[in-house]
């Protein structure tokens, strides 16, 4: 009988300890989640930059040389979400029958559209110029 009472008392004392340990770990858990979310945003920005460069070079190769930069820029910005579109730069160059597109995007800090890191993510793509 005494052992049963001791177990109940020990369990009641442990309840408070578990609460204290959980509260102590909460900041570490939150920091880990914030870091993981930021890494997701960096990876997503790389994906967006690469896709925008692919779209830009595809449009650039299919357009006339005189309108290439405009078509390239329009296609590169077309599918970007608003938070990434604002500061995006799309540049197309042609040399030796080869069209190259470069897209630079800013990486948002935690919430897209709020603030950006001071570095850019660059996506590049190239394709052979289409000739009629």
N, C-alpha and C positions, 0 to 999 in steps of 0.2 A: 504494500500500500504506500509506503514511504517513497519507494522508487518511482511510482507513478506520479506522485505529487512533485518530486524533484524534476522529472522530465517535463511536466507542464510548466513549472517555473522557469526552467532553462529555455524552453521554447518561447515563452513570453519575453524573456530577456533578449533572445536572439532576434526577435521581431524588430526591436529598436535598432539593433546593429545592422540588420539588412537595410533598413531605411537610411541610415547614415552612410553606408557604403554606396547605395544607389545615388544618393544626393552628391556624394563625392565624385562619382563617375560621370554624372550628367554633363558637366562641362567638357570632359574628354570625348564623350559621345557626340555632343553637338559640334565640337570643332572637327571631328572626323567627318561628320555629315556635310559640313560646309566645305571642307577641302574636297571631298568626293564630288559635290555638286559643281564646284569650280572646275575640276578636271573634266567633268562632262561638258561644260560650256566651252572649254578650250578644244576638246575633241570635236564638238559640233561645229565650231568655227572653222576648224581645218576641213571638215567635210563640206561645209557651205562654200568655202573658198575654192576647193577643187572642183566642185560641181559648177560653180559660176564660171570658172575659167574654161571648163569643157563647153558649156553653153555658149560662151563668148566666142571661142575659137571656131566653133561649128557655124555660128552665124557669120563670123568674119570671112571664112573661106567661101561661103555661098554668095557673098555680096560683091558688088563692083568695088574696085580699089578706091574710088573717090568717096564712097559711102561706108567704107569698111570700119573706120573708127566708131562712127555713130551706131552702126548695126551691132558691132561688137559690144559697145558699152550698154546699149539697150538690152541685149540678150543676157549679158552678165549680171545686170541688176534686176532682171525680170522676176526671178524666183527667190530672191533674197528676202527674208523677213524684215520688217520695218526697222527693228533695232540694229540690224547689221547694215542695212542699205544706206543709212544716212552718211556715214563717213567712208563708205567703200570707194575704192578707186579701181577702175578697169582700164587697162591700156593694151592696145593691140599693135603689133609691129609686123612688117612684112620684109623678108630678106631672102632672096634667092628662091622664090617660089614657095617659101615656107611661112605660114602665119603663126604667130605666137601671141598668146593672151596671158596677161598677168593680172590677177585680182588680189588686192590687199584689203583685209578686213580687220577691224579692231576687235579685241577680245573683251567682252563685258565682264564687269566685276559683279558677281552674284546674281544680279537682276538685269537682263538685257534691256537696254535703253536708259539705265540710270547713270552709270559711269563706266569708263573703259580703262584697261591697263595701258601703259605707255608704249606697248609694242604691238606690231602688226603681225598677222598671219597671212602668208602669201600662198596663193594657189596659182600654178602655171599649167598651161596646156599648149600643145602645138599640133598643127596639121598642115598637110600639103595644100597649096592654093589650087582651087578648082579653075580649070581653063576651059573656055568654050571652044 
